[in-house]
Amino acid sequence: MGPNVTLVESGAAVADQMEPELILAPRVSDETLQSLRVKFFVTDESDQFRDLAQRILGPSKINSFELISL
């Protein structure tokens, strides 16, 4: 790679772009969020996913996630 190449971590870039949109979006009530069950499938480090998901989704609970290989 040359000196003019910038590596971008895609998850962080998506979180940065989505954050302002989600702030302006109507909020879902806490009661509704607590009743939802969502399962996430990840292909890389689960700790990294948890951090990014909290940035995107807020401090809501992530019900479960599973590390898979494709």
Secondary structure, DSSP 8 states (H G I E B T S, - for coil): --TT-----HHHHHHHHHHHHHHHS----HHHHHH---EEEESS-HHHHHHHHHHHH-S----EEEE---
